[in-house]
Amino acid sequence: MAGGPQHFLRTDSRLEQGQCGAPVISGSACVGVVEGIVPVGHPLAGLAAFVPAAELAELVAAEAVARDGPPPESLAGLVV
């Protein structure tokens, strides 16, 4: 699965090292996972890179198919 463009967001609070992998919450929904924090001194400092939930769902589904084969026909429409 090829990677797409990086997604960045600005947070209300400062993210610290070690928060990579943390959920990105919007309202009451998890909309992604923190991928990395732009370091101080970089032109994009204050932003965090994240992977959107839809891309994560595609990756998980692709890994499941690679491991287990395609889903049964009865479940095919349910796979994201």
All heavy atoms as TSV, in Angstrom:
chain	resi	resn	atom	element	x	y	z
A	1	MET	N	N	0.855	-1.178	0.000
A	1	MET	CA	C	0.000	0.000	0.000
A	1	MET	C	C	0.898	1.237	0.000
A	1	MET	O	O	1.721	1.417	0.894
A	1	MET	CB	C	-0.890	-0.046	1.234
A	1	MET	CG	C	-1.845	1.071	1.344
A	1	MET	SD	S	-2.961	0.699	2.725
A	1	MET	CE	C	-3.934	2.123	2.680
A	2	ALA	N	N	0.753	2.068	-0.986
A	2	ALA	CA	C	1.588	3.259	-1.105
A	2	ALA	C	C	1.104	4.339	-0.152
A	2	ALA	O	O	-0.083	4.485	0.090
A	2	ALA	CB	C	1.543	3.778	-2.539
A	3	GLY	N	N	2.035	5.074	0.394
A	3	GLY	CA	C	1.677	6.178	1.285
A	3	GLY	C	C	1.220	7.383	0.495
A	3	GLY	O	O	1.651	7.611	-0.629
A	4	GLY	N	N	0.336	8.124	1.063
A	4	GLY	CA	C	-0.170	9.329	0.428
A	4	GLY	C	C	0.503	10.548	1.015
A	4	GLY	O	O	1.511	10.438	1.716
A	5	PRO	N	N	-0.050	11.710	0.753
A	5	PRO	CA	C	0.529	12.935	1.308
A	5	PRO	C	C	0.369	12.937	2.830
A	5	PRO	O	O	-0.540	12.319	3.373
A	5	PRO	CB	C	-0.313	14.043	0.672
A	5	PRO	CG	C	-1.600	13.393	0.328
A	5	PRO	CD	C	-1.266	11.959	-0.002
A	6	GLN	N	N	1.293	13.616	3.503
A	6	GLN	CA	C	1.171	13.733	4.957
A	6	GLN	C	C	0.076	14.717	5.297
A	6	GLN	O	O	-0.174	15.674	4.575
A	6	GLN	CB	C	2.479	14.201	5.572
A	6	GLN	CG	C	3.466	13.082	5.774
A	6	GLN	CD	C	4.609	13.527	6.648
A	6	GLN	OE1	O	5.322	14.445	6.281
A	6	GLN	NE2	N	4.770	12.875	7.772
A	7	HIS	N	N	-0.556	14.466	6.433
A	7	HIS	CA	C	-1.610	15.335	6.943
A	7	HIS	C	C	-1.084	15.996	8.211
A	7	HIS	O	O	-0.467	15.337	9.048
A	7	HIS	CB	C	-2.863	14.525	7.261
A	7	HIS	CG	C	-3.395	13.798	6.074
A	7	HIS	ND1	N	-4.267	14.379	5.187
A	7	HIS	CD2	C	-3.160	12.554	5.613
A	7	HIS	CE1	C	-4.556	13.503	4.238
A	7	HIS	NE2	N	-3.891	12.391	4.469
A	8	PHE	N	N	-1.325	17.298	8.344
A	8	PHE	CA	C	-0.858	18.034	9.515
A	8	PHE	C	C	-2.039	18.697	10.208
A	8	PHE	O	O	-3.054	19.008	9.589
A	8	PHE	CB	C	0.156	19.116	9.104
A	8	PHE	CG	C	1.454	18.554	8.625
A	8	PHE	CD1	C	1.664	18.304	7.283
A	8	PHE	CD2	C	2.466	18.263	9.522
A	8	PHE	CE1	C	2.860	17.779	6.825
A	8	PHE	CE2	C	3.671	17.729	9.074
A	8	PHE	CZ	C	3.867	17.499	7.729
A	9	LEU	N	N	-1.879	18.903	11.504
A	9	LEU	CA	C	-2.898	19.609	12.270
A	9	LEU	C	C	-2.222	20.457	13.321
A	9	LEU	O	O	-1.093	20.208	13.709
A	9	LEU	CB	C	-3.868	18.618	12.925
A	9	LEU	CG	C	-3.282	17.545	13.849
A	9	LEU	CD1	C	-3.124	18.072	15.261
A	9	LEU	CD2	C	-4.189	16.350	13.850
A	10	ARG	N	N	-2.925	21.469	13.761
A	10	ARG	CA	C	-2.466	22.312	14.870
A	10	ARG	C	C	-3.327	21.942	16.071
A	10	ARG	O	O	-4.531	21.803	15.958
A	10	ARG	CB	C	-2.619	23.793	14.542
A	10	ARG	CG	C	-2.038	24.696	15.618
A	10	ARG	CD	C	-1.963	26.149	15.186
A	10	ARG	NE	N	-1.256	26.374	13.935
A	10	ARG	CZ	C	0.079	26.404	13.783
A	10	ARG	NH1	N	0.856	26.205	14.824
A	10	ARG	NH2	N	0.629	26.631	12.618
A	11	THR	N	N	-2.694	21.762	17.197
A	11	THR	CA	C	-3.412	21.347	18.388
A	11	THR	C	C	-3.639	22.533	19.326
A	11	THR	O	O	-2.947	23.546	19.243
A	11	THR	CB	C	-2.649	20.258	19.146
A	11	THR	OG1	O	-1.404	20.791	19.593
A	11	THR	CG2	C	-2.409	19.045	18.266
A	12	ASP	N	N	-4.595	22.354	20.227
A	12	ASP	CA	C	-4.860	23.379	21.241
A	12	ASP	C	C	-3.774	23.388	22.307
A	12	ASP	O	O	-3.543	24.393	22.960
A	12	ASP	CB	C	-6.210	23.132	21.915
A	12	ASP	CG	C	-7.373	23.321	20.962
A	12	ASP	OD1	O	-7.217	24.069	19.977
A	12	ASP	OD2	O	-8.431	22.723	21.200
A	13	SER	N	N	-3.129	22.250	22.505
A	13	SER	CA	C	-2.076	22.156	23.508
A	13	SER	C	C	-0.805	21.605	22.851
A	13	SER	O	O	-0.856	20.974	21.798
A	13	SER	CB	C	-2.506	21.256	24.661
A	13	SER	OG	O	-2.822	19.971	24.177
A	14	ARG	N	N	0.305	21.838	23.489
A	14	ARG	CA	C	1.587	21.386	22.945
A	14	ARG	C	C	1.727	19.875	23.114
A	14	ARG	O	O	1.466	19.326	24.185
A	14	ARG	CB	C	2.714	22.096	23.668
A	14	ARG	CG	C	4.051	21.708	23.150
A	14	ARG	CD	C	5.137	22.399	23.905
A	14	ARG	NE	N	6.392	21.727	23.581
A	14	ARG	CZ	C	7.551	22.316	23.617
A	14	ARG	NH1	N	7.631	23.563	23.978
A	14	ARG	NH2	N	8.627	21.658	23.313
A	15	LEU	N	N	2.122	19.206	22.058
A	15	LEU	CA	C	2.382	17.773	22.117
A	15	LEU	C	C	3.842	17.563	22.496
A	15	LEU	O	O	4.724	18.270	22.022
A	15	LEU	CB	C	2.097	17.111	20.774
A	15	LEU	CG	C	0.654	17.150	20.302
A	15	LEU	CD1	C	0.544	16.551	18.907
A	15	LEU	CD2	C	-0.245	16.408	21.263
A	16	GLU	N	N	4.081	16.591	23.337
A	16	GLU	CA	C	5.431	16.274	23.794
A	16	GLU	C	C	5.929	15.013	23.095
A	16	GLU	O	O	5.140	14.222	22.595
A	16	GLU	CB	C	5.428	16.052	25.314
A	16	GLU	CG	C	4.955	17.257	26.113
A	16	GLU	CD	C	5.894	18.445	26.042
A	16	GLU	OE1	O	7.100	18.245	25.796
A	16	GLU	OE2	O	5.420	19.575	26.224
A	17	GLN	N	N	7.247	14.822	23.102
A	17	GLN	CA	C	7.821	13.587	22.586
A	17	GLN	C	C	7.182	12.419	23.334
A	17	GLN	O	O	6.885	12.525	24.516
A	17	GLN	CB	C	9.331	13.581	22.783
A	17	GLN	CG	C	10.055	14.622	21.963
A	17	GLN	CD	C	9.870	14.430	20.456
A	17	GLN	OE1	O	9.835	13.321	19.953
A	17	GLN	NE2	N	9.746	15.533	19.748
A	18	GLY	N	N	6.955	11.338	22.643
A	18	GLY	CA	C	6.336	10.170	23.258
A	18	GLY	C	C	4.839	10.088	23.032
A	18	GLY	O	O	4.205	9.118	23.407
A	19	GLN	N	N	4.261	11.116	22.414
A	19	GLN	CA	C	2.827	11.091	22.161
A	19	GLN	C	C	2.482	10.568	20.765
A	19	GLN	O	O	1.323	10.554	20.389
A	19	GLN	CB	C	2.215	12.475	22.386
A	19	GLN	CG	C	2.194	12.847	23.856
A	19	GLN	CD	C	1.537	14.177	24.103
A	19	GLN	OE1	O	1.980	15.196	23.602
A	19	GLN	NE2	N	0.481	14.154	24.887
A	20	CYS	N	N	3.478	10.140	20.026
A	20	CYS	CA	C	3.209	9.524	18.734
A	20	CYS	C	C	2.409	8.244	18.975
A	20	CYS	O	O	2.684	7.495	19.906
A	20	CYS	CB	C	4.507	9.199	18.005
A	20	CYS	SG	S	5.433	10.679	17.577
A	21	GLY	N	N	1.416	8.024	18.153
A	21	GLY	CA	C	0.521	6.889	18.333
A	21	GLY	C	C	-0.716	7.237	19.134
A	21	GLY	O	O	-1.638	6.431	19.239
A	22	ALA	N	N	-0.754	8.432	19.684
A	22	ALA	CA	C	-1.918	8.867	20.456
A	22	ALA	C	C	-3.089	9.149	19.512
A	22	ALA	O	O	-2.889	9.503	18.349
A	22	ALA	CB	C	-1.587	10.125	21.253
A	23	PRO	N	N	-4.317	8.987	19.995
A	23	PRO	CA	C	-5.475	9.259	19.139
A	23	PRO	C	C	-5.631	10.756	18.871
A	23	PRO	O	O	-5.281	11.580	19.699
A	23	PRO	CB	C	-6.654	8.730	19.953
A	23	PRO	CG	C	-6.193	8.802	21.369
A	23	PRO	CD	C	-4.712	8.537	21.328
A	24	VAL	N	N	-6.157	11.075	17.686
A	24	VAL	CA	C	-6.536	12.443	17.344
A	24	VAL	C	C	-8.054	12.496	17.500
A	24	VAL	O	O	-8.775	11.776	16.813
A	24	VAL	CB	C	-6.131	12.807	15.904
A	24	VAL	CG1	C	-6.622	14.197	15.543
A	24	VAL	CG2	C	-4.620	12.705	15.732
A	25	ILE	N	N	-8.520	13.313	18.441
A	25	ILE	CA	C	-9.941	13.377	18.770
A	25	ILE	C	C	-10.533	14.679	18.227
A	25	ILE	O	O	-9.965	15.747	18.396
A	25	ILE	CB	C	-10.155	13.317	20.299
A	25	ILE	CG1	C	-9.472	12.089	20.899
A	25	ILE	CG2	C	-11.639	13.381	20.649
A	25	ILE	CD1	C	-10.046	10.773	20.464
A	26	SER	N	N	-11.674	14.565	17.575
A	26	SER	CA	C	-12.436	15.724	17.123
A	26	SER	C	C	-13.864	15.518	17.617
A	26	SER	O	O	-14.527	14.561	17.204
A	26	SER	CB	C	-12.405	15.852	15.607
A	26	SER	OG	O	-13.175	16.958	15.183
A	27	GLY	N	N	-14.295	16.386	18.522
A	27	GLY	CA	C	-15.602	16.169	19.140
A	27	GLY	C	C	-15.521	14.923	20.002
A	27	GLY	O	O	-14.699	14.839	20.900
A	28	SER	N	N	-16.332	13.929	19.693
A	28	SER	CA	C	-16.298	12.678	20.456
A	28	SER	C	C	-15.768	11.516	19.614
A	28	SER	O	O	-15.883	10.363	20.016
A	28	SER	CB	C	-17.692	12.353	20.980
A	28	SER	OG	O	-18.574	12.161	19.899
A	29	ALA	N	N	-15.199	11.826	18.444
A	29	ALA	CA	C	-14.744	10.767	17.539
A	29	ALA	C	C	-13.222	10.763	17.411
A	29	ALA	O	O	-12.587	11.814	17.402
A	29	ALA	CB	C	-15.357	10.959	16.158
A	30	CYS	N	N	-12.671	9.569	17.281
A	30	CYS	CA	C	-11.246	9.423	16.956
A	30	CYS	C	C	-11.137	9.529	15.439
A	30	CYS	O	O	-11.714	8.725	14.710
A	30	CYS	CB	C	-10.714	8.079	17.441
A	30	CYS	SG	S	-8.983	7.829	16.993
A	31	VAL	N	N	-10.421	10.539	14.970
A	31	VAL	CA	C	-10.313	10.777	13.531
A	31	VAL	C	C	-8.939	10.427	12.968
A	31	VAL	O	O	-8.684	10.614	11.788
A	31	VAL	CB	C	-10.672	12.242	13.183
A	31	VAL	CG1	C	-12.122	12.539	13.531
A	31	VAL	CG2	C	-9.740	13.215	13.885
A	32	GLY	N	N	-8.062	9.906	13.820
A	32	GLY	CA	C	-6.749	9.517	13.349
A	32	GLY	C	C	-5.808	9.231	14.494
A	32	GLY	O	O	-6.209	9.148	15.649
A	33	VAL	N	N	-4.517	9.089	14.143
A	33	VAL	CA	C	-3.467	8.785	15.112
A	33	VAL	C	C	-2.281	9.705	14.838
A	33	VAL	O	O	-1.907	9.917	13.676
A	33	VAL	CB	C	-3.037	7.303	14.989
A	33	VAL	CG1	C	-1.837	7.004	15.859
A	33	VAL	CG2	C	-4.183	6.383	15.336
A	34	VAL	N	N	-1.682	10.248	15.905
A	34	VAL	CA	C	-0.503	11.102	15.769
A	34	VAL	C	C	0.642	10.276	15.205
A	34	VAL	O	O	0.958	9.203	15.702
A	34	VAL	CB	C	-0.093	11.718	17.128
A	34	VAL	CG1	C	1.199	12.514	16.987
A	34	VAL	CG2	C	-1.209	12.591	17.678
A	35	GLU	N	N	1.239	10.790	14.128
A	35	GLU	CA	C	2.370	10.111	13.480
A	35	GLU	C	C	3.695	10.709	13.933
A	35	GLU	O	O	4.686	10.006	14.089
A	35	GLU	CB	C	2.233	10.240	11.963
A	35	GLU	CG	C	3.351	9.629	11.188
A	35	GLU	CD	C	3.178	9.822	9.693
A	35	GLU	OE1	O	2.325	10.597	9.248
A	35	GLU	OE2	O	3.936	9.172	8.967
A	36	GLY	N	N	3.720	12.005	14.124
A	36	GLY	CA	C	4.959	12.662	14.524
A	36	GLY	C	C	4.708	14.104	14.901
A	36	GLY	O	O	3.682	14.679	14.566
A	37	ILE	N	N	5.659	14.669	15.611
A	37	ILE	CA	C	5.562	16.049	16.071
A	37	ILE	C	C	6.664	16.832	15.382
A	37	ILE	O	O	7.826	16.417	15.386
A	37	ILE	CB	C	5.719	16.118	17.599
A	37	ILE	CG1	C	4.618	15.276	18.255
A	37	ILE	CG2	C	5.688	17.550	18.087
A	37	ILE	CD1	C	4.875	14.957	19.704
A	38	VAL	N	N	6.303	17.954	14.775
A	38	VAL	CA	C	7.294	18.785	14.077
A	38	VAL	C	C	8.144	19.481	15.139
A	38	VAL	O	O	7.624	20.135	16.037
A	38	VAL	CB	C	6.611	19.821	13.159
A	38	VAL	CG1	C	7.650	20.675	12.459
A	38	VAL	CG2	C	5.709	19.115	12.142
A	39	PRO	N	N	9.479	19.325	15.071
A	39	PRO	CA	C	10.349	19.885	16.102
A	39	PRO	C	C	10.425	21.407	16.069
A	39	PRO	O	O	10.224	22.036	15.031
A	39	PRO	CB	C	11.715	19.266	15.797
A	39	PRO	CG	C	11.662	18.877	14.369
A	39	PRO	CD	C	10.225	18.588	14.054
A	40	VAL	N	N	10.724	21.980	17.235
A	40	VAL	CA	C	10.933	23.425	17.366
A	40	VAL	C	C	12.067	23.817	16.435
A	40	VAL	O	O	13.035	23.081	16.267
A	40	VAL	CB	C	11.282	23.775	18.832
A	40	VAL	CG1	C	11.644	25.235	18.962
A	40	VAL	CG2	C	10.134	23.416	19.752
A	41	GLY	N	N	11.940	24.962	15.789
A	41	GLY	CA	C	12.966	25.438	14.870
A	41	GLY	C	C	12.672	25.080	13.420
A	41	GLY	O	O	13.267	25.637	12.514
A	42	HIS	N	N	11.774	24.139	13.186
A	42	HIS	CA	C	11.362	23.765	11.827
A	42	HIS	C	C	10.302	24.754	11.363
A	42	HIS	O	O	9.531	25.265	12.181
A	42	HIS	CB	C	10.800	22.341	11.839
A	42	HIS	CG	C	10.534	21.795	10.476
A	42	HIS	ND1	N	9.403	22.096	9.768
A	42	HIS	CD2	C	11.271	20.969	9.701
A	42	HIS	CE1	C	9.435	21.477	8.604
A	42	HIS	NE2	N	10.561	20.783	8.536
A	43	PRO	N	N	10.232	25.065	10.069
A	43	PRO	CA	C	9.208	26.001	9.579
A	43	PRO	C	C	7.766	25.586	9.927
A	43	PRO	O	O	6.892	26.432	10.038
A	43	PRO	CB	C	9.413	26.019	8.061
A	43	PRO	CG	C	10.839	25.616	7.869
A	43	PRO	CD	C	11.150	24.670	8.997
A	44	LEU	N	N	7.523	24.297	10.125
A	44	LEU	CA	C	6.180	23.830	10.472
A	44	LEU	C	C	6.027	23.549	11.976
A	44	LEU	O	O	5.099	22.864	12.390
A	44	LEU	CB	C	5.827	22.564	9.684
A	44	LEU	CG	C	5.765	22.719	8.167
A	44	LEU	CD1	C	5.513	21.372	7.504
A	44	LEU	CD2	C	4.696	23.711	7.769
A	45	ALA	N	N	6.946	24.092	12.790
A	45	ALA	CA	C	6.885	23.869	14.239
A	45	ALA	C	C	5.510	24.251	14.767
A	45	ALA	O	O	4.896	25.212	14.310
A	45	ALA	CB	C	7.961	24.678	14.938
A	46	GLY	N	N	5.040	23.472	15.709
A	46	GLY	CA	C	3.711	23.701	16.286
A	46	GLY	C	C	2.655	22.822	15.649
A	46	GLY	O	O	1.513	22.798	16.094
A	47	LEU	N	N	3.029	22.111	14.597
A	47	LEU	CA	C	2.092	21.198	13.943
A	47	LEU	C	C	2.458	19.759	14.290
A	47	LEU	O	O	3.573	19.462	14.694
A	47	LEU	CB	C	2.133	21.371	12.424
A	47	LEU	CG	C	1.755	22.736	11.868
A	47	LEU	CD1	C	1.889	22.737	10.348
A	47	LEU	CD2	C	0.343	23.111	12.265
A	48	ALA	N	N	1.489	18.879	14.103
A	48	ALA	CA	C	1.718	17.448	14.279
A	48	ALA	C	C	1.264	16.744	13.014
A	48	ALA	O	O	0.251	17.109	12.416
A	48	ALA	CB	C	0.943	16.921	15.482
A	49	ALA	N	N	2.022	15.747	12.594
A	49	ALA	CA	C	1.614	14.913	11.458
A	49	ALA	C	C	0.719	13.818	12.014
A	49	ALA	O	O	0.948	13.304	13.109
A	49	ALA	CB	C	2.841	14.310	10.779
A	50	PHE	N	N	-0.335	13.482	11.265
A	50	PHE	CA	C	-1.216	12.415	11.719
A	50	PHE	C	C	-1.681	11.570	10.548
A	50	PHE	O	O	-1.603	11.985	9.396
A	50	PHE	CB	C	-2.408	12.973	12.496
A	50	PHE	CG	C	-3.475	13.612	11.646
A	50	PHE	CD1	C	-4.655	12.929	11.382
A	50	PHE	CD2	C	-3.311	14.869	11.121
A	50	PHE	CE1	C	-5.643	13.510	10.594
A	50	PHE	CE2	C	-4.296	15.461	10.346
A	50	PHE	CZ	C	-5.473	14.771	10.071
A	51	VAL	N	N	-2.116	10.356	10.862
A	51	VAL	CA	C	-2.671	9.448	9.873
A	51	VAL	C	C	-4.183	9.427	10.096
A	51	VAL	O	O	-4.635	9.095	11.193
A	51	VAL	CB	C	-2.093	8.019	10.026
A	51	VAL	CG1	C	-2.690	7.091	8.984
A	51	VAL	CG2	C	-0.583	8.047	9.942
A	52	PRO	N	N	-4.979	9.812	9.085
A	52	PRO	CA	C	-6.433	9.816	9.235
A	52	PRO	C	C	-6.984	8.402	9.486
A	52	PRO	O	O	-6.432	7.405	9.004
A	52	PRO	CB	C	-6.944	10.364	7.898
A	52	PRO	CG	C	-5.787	11.100	7.316
A	52	PRO	CD	C	-4.567	10.364	7.789
A	53	ALA	N	N	-8.079	8.330	10.222
A	53	ALA	CA	C	-8.696	7.047	10.565
A	53	ALA	C	C	-9.045	6.230	9.322
A	53	ALA	O	O	-8.882	5.007	9.314
A	53	ALA	CB	C	-9.942	7.287	11.415
A	54	ALA	N	N	-9.496	6.870	8.254
A	54	ALA	CA	C	-9.865	6.141	7.033
A	54	ALA	C	C	-8.654	5.429	6.437
A	54	ALA	O	O	-8.762	4.290	5.971
A	54	ALA	CB	C	-10.485	7.088	6.002
A	55	GLU	N	N	-7.479	6.068	6.467
A	55	GLU	CA	C	-6.267	5.426	5.953
A	55	GLU	C	C	-5.855	4.260	6.839
A	55	GLU	O	O	-5.401	3.232	6.350
A	55	GLU	CB	C	-5.131	6.436	5.848
A	55	GLU	CG	C	-5.315	7.420	4.713
A	55	GLU	CD	C	-4.148	8.385	4.587
A	55	GLU	OE1	O	-3.026	8.081	5.050
A	55	GLU	OE2	O	-4.359	9.467	4.006
A	56	LEU	N	N	-6.034	4.418	8.150
A	56	LEU	CA	C	-5.723	3.315	9.065
A	56	LEU	C	C	-6.642	2.129	8.811
A	56	LEU	O	O	-6.199	0.978	8.813
A	56	LEU	CB	C	-5.851	3.778	10.515
A	56	LEU	CG	C	-4.816	4.796	10.968
A	56	LEU	CD1	C	-5.178	5.329	12.344
A	56	LEU	CD2	C	-3.439	4.180	10.980
A	57	ALA	N	N	-7.931	2.394	8.581
A	57	ALA	CA	C	-8.893	1.324	8.313
A	57	ALA	C	C	-8.513	0.574	7.033
A	57	ALA	O	O	-8.580	-0.660	6.986
A	57	ALA	CB	C	-10.300	1.888	8.205
A	58	GLU	N	N	-8.085	1.307	6.001
A	58	GLU	CA	C	-7.649	0.670	4.750
A	58	GLU	C	C	-6.428	-0.213	4.990
A	58	GLU	O	O	-6.348	-1.335	4.470
A	58	GLU	CB	C	-7.314	1.725	3.699
A	58	GLU	CG	C	-8.510	2.454	3.154
A	58	GLU	CD	C	-8.117	3.565	2.188
A	58	GLU	OE1	O	-6.941	3.604	1.759
A	58	GLU	OE2	O	-8.979	4.391	1.874
A	59	LEU	N	N	-5.482	0.278	5.782
A	59	LEU	CA	C	-4.278	-0.489	6.075
A	59	LEU	C	C	-4.617	-1.767	6.845
A	59	LEU	O	O	-4.128	-2.848	6.512
A	59	LEU	CB	C	-3.286	0.358	6.870
A	59	LEU	CG	C	-2.015	-0.347	7.323
A	59	LEU	CD1	C	-1.199	-0.812	6.124
A	59	LEU	CD2	C	-1.193	0.555	8.208
A	60	VAL	N	N	-5.462	-1.652	7.850
A	60	VAL	CA	C	-5.847	-2.824	8.641
A	60	VAL	C	C	-6.573	-3.841	7.764
A	60	VAL	O	O	-6.298	-5.046	7.831
A	60	VAL	CB	C	-6.714	-2.403	9.849
A	60	VAL	CG1	C	-7.343	-3.610	10.524
A	60	VAL	CG2	C	-5.882	-1.608	10.838
A	61	ALA	N	N	-7.466	-3.375	6.910
A	61	ALA	CA	C	-8.195	-4.281	6.015
A	61	ALA	C	C	-7.241	-4.969	5.042
A	61	ALA	O	O	-7.345	-6.172	4.814
A	61	ALA	CB	C	-9.275	-3.517	5.257
A	62	ALA	N	N	-6.293	-4.224	4.481
A	62	ALA	CA	C	-5.330	-4.803	3.538
A	62	ALA	C	C	-4.450	-5.841	4.230
A	62	ALA	O	O	-4.168	-6.904	3.660
A	62	ALA	CB	C	-4.468	-3.700	2.921
A	63	GLU	N	N	-4.035	-5.565	5.450
A	63	GLU	CA	C	-3.219	-6.526	6.199
A	63	GLU	C	C	-4.015	-7.789	6.511
A	63	GLU	O	O	-3.494	-8.896	6.446
A	63	GLU	CB	C	-2.687	-5.898	7.489
A	63	GLU	CG	C	-1.598	-4.880	7.257
A	63	GLU	CD	C	-0.350	-5.474	6.635
A	63	GLU	OE1	O	0.081	-6.569	7.051
A	63	GLU	OE2	O	0.204	-4.845	5.728
A	64	ALA	N	N	-5.295	-7.624	6.851
A	64	ALA	CA	C	-6.140	-8.785	7.151
A	64	ALA	C	C	-6.316	-9.654	5.912
A	64	ALA	O	O	-6.262	-10.887	5.991
A	64	ALA	CB	C	-7.495	-8.333	7.689
A	65	VAL	N	N	-6.513	-9.027	4.756
A	65	VAL	CA	C	-6.667	-9.788	3.504
A	65	VAL	C	C	-5.359	-10.500	3.175
A	65	VAL	O	O	-5.360	-11.667	2.773
A	65	VAL	CB	C	-7.111	-8.863	2.349
A	65	VAL	CG1	C	-6.976	-9.565	1.008
A	65	VAL	CG2	C	-8.545	-8.403	2.576
A	66	ALA	N	N	-4.227	-9.831	3.369
A	66	ALA	CA	C	-2.933	-10.456	3.091
A	66	ALA	C	C	-2.697	-11.655	4.004
A	66	ALA	O	O	-2.145	-12.663	3.589
A	66	ALA	CB	C	-1.816	-9.424	3.263
A	67	ARG	N	N	-3.150	-11.538	5.230
A	67	ARG	CA	C	-2.938	-12.612	6.203
A	67	ARG	C	C	-3.956	-13.732	6.059
A	67	ARG	O	O	-3.622	-14.908	6.090
A	67	ARG	CB	C	-3.003	-12.037	7.623
A	67	ARG	CG	C	-2.743	-13.058	8.734
A	67	ARG	CD	C	-3.025	-12.508	10.120
A	67	ARG	NE	N	-4.448	-12.248	10.241
A	67	ARG	CZ	C	-4.979	-11.093	10.644
A	67	ARG	NH1	N	-4.203	-10.096	10.981
A	67	ARG	NH2	N	-6.275	-10.939	10.726
A	68	ASP	N	N	-5.245	-13.366	5.907
A	68	ASP	CA	C	-6.334	-14.346	5.974
A	68	ASP	C	C	-7.010	-14.627	4.646
A	68	ASP	O	O	-7.878	-15.487	4.579
A	68	ASP	CB	C	-7.408	-13.862	6.959
A	68	ASP	CG	C	-6.851	-13.603	8.340
A	68	ASP	OD1	O	-5.904	-14.316	8.739
A	68	ASP	OD2	O	-7.353	-12.694	9.023
A	69	GLY	N	N	-6.675	-13.865	3.603
A	69	GLY	CA	C	-7.379	-13.999	2.334
A	69	GLY	C	C	-8.609	-13.104	2.335
A	69	GLY	O	O	-8.936	-12.476	3.333
A	70	PRO	N	N	-9.298	-13.035	1.204
A	70	PRO	CA	C	-10.466	-12.153	1.112
A	70	PRO	C	C	-11.562	-12.610	2.069
A	70	PRO	O	O	-11.661	-13.792	2.403
A	70	PRO	CB	C	-10.905	-12.279	-0.344
A	70	PRO	CG	C	-10.231	-13.488	-0.863
A	70	PRO	CD	C	-9.031	-13.755	-0.026
A	71	PRO	N	N	-12.399	-11.658	2.517
A	71	PRO	CA	C	-13.477	-12.015	3.441
A	71	PRO	C	C	-14.531	-12.863	2.708
A	71	PRO	O	O	-14.647	-12.808	1.492
A	71	PRO	CB	C	-14.059	-10.668	3.858
A	71	PRO	CG	C	-13.715	-9.761	2.730
A	71	PRO	CD	C	-12.400	-10.245	2.185
A	72	PRO	N	N	-15.295	-13.635	3.467
A	72	PRO	CA	C	-16.398	-14.377	2.850
A	72	PRO	C	C	-17.357	-13.399	2.171
A	72	PRO	O	O	-17.459	-12.240	2.576
A	72	PRO	CB	C	-17.077	-15.074	4.026
A	72	PRO	CG	C	-16.112	-14.996	5.153
A	72	PRO	CD	C	-15.202	-13.831	4.886
A	73	GLU	N	N	-18.030	-13.855	1.125
A	73	GLU	CA	C	-18.964	-12.994	0.385
A	73	GLU	C	C	-19.960	-12.303	1.314
A	73	GLU	O	O	-20.314	-11.159	1.113
A	73	GLU	CB	C	-19.723	-13.797	-0.676
A	73	GLU	CG	C	-18.894	-14.120	-1.889
A	73	GLU	CD	C	-18.437	-12.870	-2.630
A	73	GLU	OE1	O	-19.250	-11.950	-2.853
A	73	GLU	OE2	O	-17.254	-12.814	-2.993
A	74	SER	N	N	-20.395	-12.966	2.360
A	74	SER	CA	C	-21.392	-12.388	3.266
A	74	SER	C	C	-20.843	-11.189	4.032
A	74	SER	O	O	-21.604	-10.354	4.517
A	74	SER	CB	C	-21.882	-13.438	4.273
A	74	SER	OG	O	-20.797	-13.889	5.071
A	75	LEU	N	N	-19.530	-11.054	4.127
A	75	LEU	CA	C	-18.912	-9.933	4.845
A	75	LEU	C	C	-18.235	-8.926	3.928
A	75	LEU	O	O	-17.774	-7.899	4.382
A	75	LEU	CB	C	-17.869	-10.454	5.844
A	75	LEU	CG	C	-18.379	-11.392	6.928
A	75	LEU	CD1	C	-17.207	-11.869	7.767
A	75	LEU	CD2	C	-19.424	-10.725	7.788
A	76	ALA	N	N	-18.185	-9.199	2.641
A	76	ALA	CA	C	-17.422	-8.363	1.706
A	76	ALA	C	C	-17.837	-6.902	1.763
A	76	ALA	O	O	-16.991	-6.013	1.692
A	76	ALA	CB	C	-17.554	-8.906	0.288
A	77	GLY	N	N	-19.121	-6.608	1.879
A	77	GLY	CA	C	-19.574	-5.230	1.906
A	77	GLY	C	C	-19.285	-4.509	3.205
A	77	GLY	O	O	-19.382	-3.300	3.281
A	78	LEU	N	N	-18.896	-5.240	4.249
A	78	LEU	CA	C	-18.649	-4.634	5.544
A	78	LEU	C	C	-17.204	-4.196	5.731
A	78	LEU	O	O	-16.908	-3.447	6.620
A	78	LEU	CB	C	-19.015	-5.628	6.667
A	78	LEU	CG	C	-20.469	-6.097	6.689
A	78	LEU	CD1	C	-20.650	-7.132	7.790
A	78	LEU	CD2	C	-21.400	-4.917	6.894
A	79	VAL	N	N	-16.308	-4.682	4.888
A	79	VAL	CA	C	-14.889	-4.353	5.033
A	79	VAL	C	C	-14.664	-2.946	4.534
A	79	VAL	O	O	-15.090	-2.578	3.450
A	79	VAL	CB	C	-14.004	-5.349	4.243
A	79	VAL	CG1	C	-12.553	-4.941	4.315
A	79	VAL	CG2	C	-14.211	-6.750	4.782
A	80	VAL	N	N	-13.987	-2.133	5.351
A	80	VAL	CA	C	-13.716	-0.738	5.002
A	80	VAL	C	C	-12.578	-0.689	4.023
A	80	VAL	O	O	-11.610	-1.355	4.118
A	80	VAL	CB	C	-13.368	0.087	6.262
A	80	VAL	CG1	C	-13.014	1.489	5.881
A	80	VAL	CG2	C	-14.512	0.051	7.230
